[in-house]
């Protein structure tokens, strides 16, 4: 029987700073880790009334102020779908002085400004409401059978020709009841009216929508059927998560538990310190005796697979196949654990057999599908380098640790 996963939310000291940490425990290991300094709050997914300061035609971008000392980067092409204040309409070019609604779509990374979008996304457990794309879409991870109930429940929305928003049905919708699904739809529509409709009349730099804390987002995004328990030793977090589940997912309330054991802290019980140390190491050993070397460059992430001290008795080709297959599983985990993104180049150990190379490619793809962040293997080059990509959302964990 498959062991289900757990979410652990706790507070611990990292490099002398107090941090809140949310970790996903699965297959007896930490698979994903998010952290936030106790004295800083992320602005990711917040929605503001922004002001276009200037345009940079050479990079087709606008620089938009959206708060006291806060500035972000907005592609000029997004002006056509923007929600403007003061009665200004879209379908024309952005210009300095424009005031419009913007959402922080990506954290600041490596000194770069945060990325902004005018396609506002209001995210629930089962649905995402969007202002830029007016279509109704379905997660590619849902089967035809799993999308059928949602199509029935959205019949009225599908038949509304002048809808001002779009909807994306998330993978979690496969676990939703009709009542839960429609309750969330109504909530998102009310939120849309408050943010995107009434927000047009708010003053510049107003915060129209503050995204939920990162640990609430983690509970919201995980597949309920795969989650066994939510553990926290922080009373405030326990109360917030209990209130969230009571409103949006009451059947899951029995999964949350407040951990209380003064002799064994929660972060010690699940070895979070070891996971944080692991993230900071370039070299990761495999149980076969091989090892990975993971390095972040300015342009891409490189992963080198080495045979190390493996001393298998079989011929070399089978030895390399075994190490590469183990490496594929661990690379998928490390990419997720470290929150690496963009272009990732993997130098597996060369194998003569094209069948073995094809097998390796498909095995890696299988493990990447478990990642909630969009990730995919692209190709194996003539030099036997496997290319893959992972969507950029949050900063790499190592970058967050480096700023503590």
C-alpha positions in Angstrom: 0.0 0.0 0.0 1.4 3.4 -1.0 2.4 5.6 2.0 0.6 8.9 1.8 2.4 12.3 2.1 2.5 14.7 5.0 2.8 18.5 5.2 5.0 19.8 8.0 4.8 23.5 8.9 7.1 24.7 11.6 9.5 27.5 12.6 13.3 27.0 12.9 16.5 29.0 12.9 18.4 29.0 9.6 21.8 30.9 9.4 20.8 32.8 12.6 17.4 33.9 11.2 14.0 32.7 12.3 12.1 31.2 9.4 8.7 29.5 8.8 9.2 26.3 6.8 6.7 24.3 4.9 7.9 20.8 3.9 6.3 18.0 1.9 7.2 14.6 3.3 6.7 11.8 0.9 8.3 8.3 0.3 10.0 8.8 3.7 11.9 11.8 2.4 11.5 15.6 2.1 10.4 16.2 -1.5 9.6 19.9 -1.4 10.6 22.8 0.9 9.4 26.4 1.1 10.7 28.9 3.6 9.9 32.5 4.5 11.8 34.7 7.1 9.6 35.4 10.0 10.2 39.2 9.6 9.4 39.3 5.8 6.3 38.6 3.8 6.3 37.5 0.1 4.4 39.7 -2.4 4.0 36.8 -4.9 0.5 36.8 -6.4 -0.5 40.0 -4.7 -2.6 42.4 -6.9 -2.0 46.2 -6.9 -3.0 49.3 -8.8 0.2 50.1 -10.6 1.6 53.2 -12.3 3.6 52.9 -15.6 6.8 54.9 -15.0 8.5 54.4 -18.3 8.9 52.1 -21.3 12.0 50.3 -22.5 11.4 49.7 -26.2 14.6 47.7 -26.7 13.3 44.9 -24.4 9.6 45.6 -25.0 8.9 46.1 -21.3 7.2 48.7 -19.1 8.5 49.5 -15.6 5.6 49.7 -13.2 5.6 51.1 -9.7 3.1 49.3 -7.5 3.9 50.4 -4.0 6.2 52.3 -1.8 9.7 51.6 -3.2 8.4 48.6 -5.2 8.8 48.4 -9.0 8.3 45.5 -11.4 8.8 44.5 -15.0 5.7 44.1 -17.3 5.8 43.0 -21.0 4.4 45.7 -23.2 2.3 43.2 -25.0 0.2 42.7 -21.9 -1.3 46.2 -22.2 -4.0 45.0 -24.6 -5.6 42.8 -21.9 -5.0 45.2 -19.0 -7.7 46.4 -16.6 -7.1 50.1 -16.4 -8.3 52.6 -13.8 -10.0 56.0 -14.6 -12.1 54.5 -17.5 -9.1 53.9 -19.7 -9.7 51.0 -22.2 -7.3 48.3 -23.3 -6.5 47.4 -26.9 -4.0 50.2 -27.2 -0.3 50.6 -26.4 0.9 51.2 -22.9 2.1 54.6 -22.2 3.9 56.4 -19.2 1.4 57.6 -16.6 -1.1 54.7 -17.2 -2.6 53.2 -14.1 -3.6 49.6 -14.3 -4.1 46.4 -12.2 -1.1 44.2 -12.0 -0.3 40.9 -10.2 3.2 39.8 -9.1 3.7 36.7 -11.1 7.3 35.9 -10.2 9.5 36.9 -7.3 12.5 39.1 -7.7 15.5 36.8 -8.7 19.2 37.5 -8.7 18.8 41.2 -8.5 16.1 41.2 -11.2 12.8 43.0 -10.6 9.7 41.0 -9.9 7.7 40.1 -13.0 4.2 41.5 -13.3 1.2 40.5 -15.3 -2.1 42.1 -16.2 -3.7 38.6 -16.6 -4.9 38.5 -13.0 -5.2 35.0 -11.6 -7.4 34.2 -8.6 -6.5 30.7 -7.5 -8.7 28.2 -5.6 -8.3 24.5 -4.9 -10.3 23.4 -7.9 -10.4 26.5 -10.2 -8.3 29.4 -11.3 -10.2 32.5 -12.5 -8.3 34.6 -15.0 -9.0 38.1 -16.5 -6.7 38.0 -19.5 -7.8 34.7 -21.1 -11.6 34.4 -21.3 -11.7 30.8 -22.2 -12.6 27.8 -20.0 -9.7 25.3 -19.9 -8.9 22.0 -18.1 -5.7 20.8 -16.6 -3.8 18.5 -18.9 -3.3 16.1 -16.0 -7.1 15.4 -15.9 -8.4 12.5 -17.9 -11.5 12.8 -20.1 -13.6 10.9 -17.5 -12.3 13.3 -14.7 -13.3 16.4 -16.7 -16.8 15.3 -17.4 -18.4 16.3 -14.1 -16.7 19.7 -14.2 -18.1 20.3 -17.7 -21.6 19.7 -16.4 -21.1 22.0 -13.4 -19.8 24.8 -15.7 -22.6 24.4 -18.3 -24.0 27.9 -17.5 -20.5 29.5 -17.6 -19.7 27.8 -20.9 -23.0 29.1 -22.4 -22.3 32.7 -21.3 -20.9 34.5 -24.5 -19.9 37.8 -22.9 -18.1 36.5 -19.8 -15.4 39.0 -18.6 -13.2 36.3 -17.1 -11.9 32.8 -17.9 -11.7 29.6 -15.8 -9.1 26.9 -15.6 -10.2 23.6 -14.0 -7.3 22.4 -11.8 -6.2 18.8 -11.3 -7.7 18.8 -7.8 -11.1 19.1 -9.3 -11.0 15.3 -9.8 -11.5 15.0 -6.0 -14.3 17.7 -5.7 -18.0 17.2 -5.0 -20.5 19.3 -6.9 -21.2 21.4 -3.8 -17.5 22.1 -3.1 -16.8 22.9 -6.8 -19.7 25.4 -7.1 -19.1 26.9 -3.7 -15.5 27.8 -4.8 -16.8 29.1 -8.2 -19.1 31.5 -6.4 -16.3 32.6 -4.0 -13.9 33.3 -6.9 -16.6 35.3 -8.8 -17.2 37.5 -5.8 -13.5 37.9 -5.3 -13.2 38.9 -9.0 -15.9 41.6 -8.6 -14.2 43.0 -5.5 -10.7 43.0 -7.1 -11.0 43.5 -10.8 -14.3 45.4 -11.0 -14.3 47.6 -7.9 -10.5 47.8 -8.0 -10.8 50.1 -11.1 -12.0 52.9 -8.8 -9.2 52.5 -6.2 -6.3 54.9 -5.8 -2.9 54.2 -7.3 -0.7 51.7 -5.3 -3.7 50.2 -3.5 -3.3 46.6 -2.5 -6.4 45.0 -4.0 -5.7 41.4 -3.1 -3.2 39.9 -0.7 -2.3 36.3 -1.5 -2.8 33.7 1.3 0.3 32.8 3.4 2.6 30.3 1.6 1.6 27.4 3.9 -2.1 27.9 3.1 -1.3 27.8 -0.6 0.6 24.6 0.0 -2.4 23.0 1.6 -4.7 24.3 -1.1 -2.5 23.0 -4.0 -1.8 19.5 -2.8 -4.0 16.6 -4.0 -6.2 15.7 -1.0 -6.3 12.0 -1.9 -2.5 11.9 -1.5 -2.4 13.8 1.8 -2.4 11.8 5.1 -1.7 14.5 7.6 -0.9 18.2 8.1 1.3 18.8 11.1 2.2 22.1 12.7 3.6 23.2 16.1 2.7 26.9 15.5 -0.7 27.7 17.2 -1.4 30.7 14.8 -0.8 28.4 11.7 -3.0 25.7 13.2 -5.8 28.2 13.6 -5.5 29.7 10.1 -5.4 26.4 8.4 -8.3 25.1 10.5 -10.4 28.1 9.4 -9.4 27.7 5.8 -10.3 24.0 5.7 -13.6 24.7 7.6 -14.6 27.2 4.8 -13.3 25.4 1.7 -12.5 21.8 2.5 -14.3 20.7 5.7 -13.9 17.0 4.9 -10.1 17.5 5.3 -10.3 19.1 8.8 -9.6 15.7 10.4 -6.1 15.7 8.8 -4.7 18.8 10.6 -3.0 18.2 13.9 -1.1 20.5 16.3 2.2 18.8 17.2 3.1 19.1 20.9 6.3 17.4 22.1 8.8 19.7 24.0 11.4 16.9 23.9 11.5 16.4 20.2 10.9 19.5 18.0 9.0 19.0 14.8 11.9 20.0 12.6 14.1 17.4 14.3 11.5 14.6 13.9 11.4 15.1 10.1 15.1 16.0 9.7 14.4 19.3 8.1 17.9 20.5 9.0 19.4 17.7 7.0 17.2 18.7 4.0 18.4 22.3 4.2 22.0 21.1 4.4 21.4 18.9 1.4 20.1 21.8 -0.7 23.4 23.7 0.0 25.6 20.8 -1.3 26.6 20.5 -4.9 27.5 16.8 -4.6 24.7 14.3 -3.9 25.5 10.6 -3.5 23.2 7.9 -4.9 22.7 4.5 -3.2 24.2 2.8 -6.2 27.6 4.5 -5.5 27.2 7.0 -8.2 26.7 10.7 -7.5 25.3 14.0 -8.9 27.0 17.4 -9.2 24.4 20.2 -9.4 25.5 23.7 -10.3 23.5 26.9 -10.9 25.0 29.1 -13.6 23.7 32.5 -14.8 22.1 31.0 -17.8 21.1 27.4 -16.8 21.4 24.7 -14.2 23.9 21.9 -15.0 23.6 18.4 -13.5 26.5 15.9 -14.0 25.9 12.2 -13.4 29.0 10.2 -12.3 29.6 6.5 -11.8 31.5 7.3 -8.6 32.4 4.2 -6.5 29.9 1.9 -8.1 31.5 -1.6 -8.4 28.7 -3.7 -10.1 29.7 -7.1 -11.5 27.7 -6.8 -14.7 29.0 -5.3 -17.9 29.5 -1.5 -18.1 26.3 -0.8 -20.2 24.1 -2.3 -17.5 26.0 -0.6 -14.8 25.5 2.8 -16.4 21.8 2.1 -17.1 21.2 1.4 -13.4 23.0 4.5 -12.2 21.3 6.7 -14.8 17.8 5.4 -13.9 18.5 6.0 -10.2 19.9 9.4 -11.1 16.7 10.3 -13.0 14.5 9.8 -10.0 16.9 11.8 -7.7 17.3 14.6 -10.2 13.5 15.1 -10.4 13.5 15.2 -6.6 16.4 17.6 -6.3 15.0 20.0 -8.9 11.8 20.1 -6.9 13.4 20.3 -3.5 15.8 23.1 -4.5 13.1 24.8 -6.6 15.4 25.0 -9.6 13.9 26.4 -12.8 14.5 27.6 -16.4 16.8 25.5 -18.6 18.3 22.5 -16.9 21.0 20.4 -18.7 21.7 16.9 -17.5 24.9 15.0 -18.5 24.0 11.4 -17.9 26.6 8.7 -18.2 26.8 7.8 -22.0 25.1 4.6 -23.0 25.5 2.9 -26.4 22.0 1.4 -26.5 19.4 3.7 -28.1 16.7 1.6 -26.2 18.4 2.5 -22.9 18.5 6.2 -23.8 14.8 6.1 -24.7 14.0 4.4 -21.5 15.9 6.9 -19.5 14.1 9.8 -21.2 10.7 8.4 -20.5 11.6 7.5 -16.9 12.7 11.0 -16.2 9.5 12.4 -17.8 7.4 10.1 -15.6 9.0 11.5 -12.4 8.7 15.1 -13.7 4.9 14.6 -14.0 4.7 14.3 -10.2 6.0 17.9 -9.9 3.2 20.4 -9.4 5.3 23.0 -11.2 5.2 22.6 -15.0 8.3 20.6 -15.9 9.2 18.5 -19.0 12.1 16.7 -20.6 12.7 18.2 -24.1 15.3 16.1 -25.9 18.7 14.3 -25.8 21.2 16.2 -27.9 23.9 14.5 -30.2 26.3 15.1 -27.3 24.1 13.0 -25.0 23.0 16.0 -22.9 19.4 15.8 -21.8 17.6 19.1 -22.0 14.6 19.9 -19.7 12.8 23.0 -18.5 10.9 23.9 -15.3 8.6 27.0 -15.0 10.0 29.9 -13.0 7.7 30.9 -10.1 9.4 31.3 -6.8 13.1 31.9 -6.2 15.4 28.9 -5.7 15.6 27.8 -2.1 19.4 28.3 -2.1 18.9 32.0 -3.1 16.4 32.5 -0.3 18.8 30.9 2.2 21.6 33.1 0.9 19.7 36.2 1.8 19.1 35.3 5.4 
